[in-house]
Amino acid sequence: MNVKPYFSRKNLIAVAISGIYSFILLFVGMCLDAGSAFMNKNNPIALLAKGLGFEQIVAGVTGFITLALVAIYIVLFTVMFIYERNFALRNNMKPTSWKIILTQIGTFVLCVLLSLGLGFLIQIPIKDASIPNTWTYVWQSFVLALILFIVLSLFVVAILMLIINFRNVDKPYRFFDKKNMPEFEEEEESQDADVIASFDVKGQVNPPLNTASTDERGVTTTKVEIEELSDREKVFPSLSTIDVKYEGFAIDKVETDDLSLEEICVKFRNYLASKEHLYFDIDTIRVFVSGFAASHFMILEGLSGTGKSSLPRYFAKFVSGKALFVPVQATWRDKTNLLGYFNDFSKTYTETEFLIGLYEANYNPDQINIFVLDEMNISRVEYYFADLLSTLEYPTDEWKLKIMQLPFGFVPPAQLNDGYVSINENSYFIGTANKDDSTFSITDKVYDRAITIDFDNRNDPFEVKEDQGPIKLSVSKLKELFELAKANKANIMTKEDFAKFNKITEYIYEEFDLTFGNRILNQIEVLVPTFIACGGKKEDVLDFLLTRKVITKLDGRFEEYVKPALINLRKLIEKTYGAGVFKKSEKAINSLIRKL
């Protein structure tokens, strides 16, 4: 059993404290045993018990073993109590629900019965006075150990307070009330005054407020009034609530079904048809699923009402994942519309649903999270989405977005390291884009980074004989399937495949000055094997990539050479792969020729 998801450092501290108390309990028991050969009868613990009016008892070996069983079950109960509480949190149950409370009460009763019951059993044959003596010995030891534990705890706390405050005697005390911080004079050259400051909407540091005063000697000094942020629960209320929900530890694994990529595609298509009455071409489903392997950013483009928004919504539902829909507004100009901003007046951070979703995804890294930017081209994508697009180009361990510059001494939410929110690999971003006069065109640099799927028309309904329900699919399982597909030599692009495809790309470069960059080539190497593992053909996915990555970029070019060059490109494709093989490319070329 993997206990990592169930025990945090705070939990282990609690277990350690119960262990310390158990050792104290055994030590006190040895001191109270009037017949002990290891302790003097007039030891300080025995004298304290005598002063409290406790009865002197000869416990013997059986009595001490009973006490040892009690000590062991105290630690065991602490472990089980924490496990049951965290199990409830992991499975979206309230720790204060009657079911959990009754379970914990049952665990407590069981531990008491087992510890005392086993202790009494070892005394067989039982004498008249043995059980009462053992019971008195156990409870007296328990009470005295508790008193000694409290006294020692207070002593340790006092020593720690002395050490900590002695080391920080020249620093301001701000544990309970940060508003009552003293003012620092500039003569003291305090570094805190240079760092602690408030923030404006864009996250920039504002200079501290300076006030000048003259003392009775006529010397003018400048005092810096420091405005500190409040507790993180006030600055980041929603993110702090998520910390409390997960108690600071991530869910390690989620349940998943053992399916192949092809089975997932077929089941998803049938699920859409039977449950949601949505009908998609199987190759569209294959590109959609395999697209997650090639890029964490996908664009679903086409006419309104063709199922662009429904596809990611129901895929998240189908695989037991999460989908967050973010309606893009025409007024969006920068990343603050997605990630929020710090309000300089209220001294709180304006959290967005997008930020909250990104943050919570770090606590459940094995669950598929899909962020849908609905009608993403109603504003310019390069304005509000630029930072995230650039970040996704980095290695995965550098997928971080700057939220704000944190002031010195401020303790942020647990997953907001140094003011950055991490983008977990379980997060996928899908933008839906309409093609009409109310939207902006999407630039080539955005298209190149994304896997783009066209929704030109509705597909004909079809009948599904078997009732298809949702499945359970984890990120780790999906990544494993992608890796298996890429490792299958029958699926990958061979030298001969690249040679055939390069004839077409080289012609496009010579005639239209358009080239396949390294980013697109990397997408080809990933998308081709995963698409084939989904049940598709190599020529179909190459046809899709050629259409979306190159031919669509020729739309809007009306030079004289374009039309004959397009006709020759169509002939070259038919000569290389055969007529009717690259259907999407031929359709796109014919559409461009008709416009010229």
Buried (B, 14 or more C-beta within 10 A) or exposed (E): EEEEBBBBEEBEEBBEBBBBBBEBBBBBBBBBBEBBEEBEEEBEBBEBBBEEEBEBBEBBEBBBBBBBBBBBBBBBBBBBBBBBBBBBBBEEEEBEEEEBEEBBEEBBEBBBEBBBEBBBEEBEEEEEEBBEBBBBBBEBBBBBBBEBBEEEEEEEEEEEEEEEEEEEEEEBEEEEEBEEBEEBBEEEEBEBBEBBBBBEEEBEBEEBEEEEEEEEEEEEEEBBEBBBBEEBEEBBEBBBEBBEEBBBBBBBBBEBBEBBBBBBBBBBBBBBBBBBEBBBEBBBBBBBBBBBBBBBBBBBBBBEEBBBBBBBBBBBBBBBBBBBBBEBEEEBEBBBBBBBBBBBEEBBBEBBBBBBBBBBBBBBBBBBBBBBBBBBBBBBBEEBBBBBBEBBEEEEEEBBBBBBBBBEBBEBBBBBEEBBBBBBBBBBBBBBBBBEEEBBEBEEEBBBBBBBBBBEEEBEEEEBEEEBEBBBBBBBBBBEBBEBBBEEEEBBBEEEBEEBBEBBBEBBBEBBEBEBEEEBEEBBBBBBBBBBBBBBEBBBBBBBBBBBBBBBBBEEBEEEEBBEBBEEBBEBBBEBBEEEBBEBBBBBBEEBBEEE
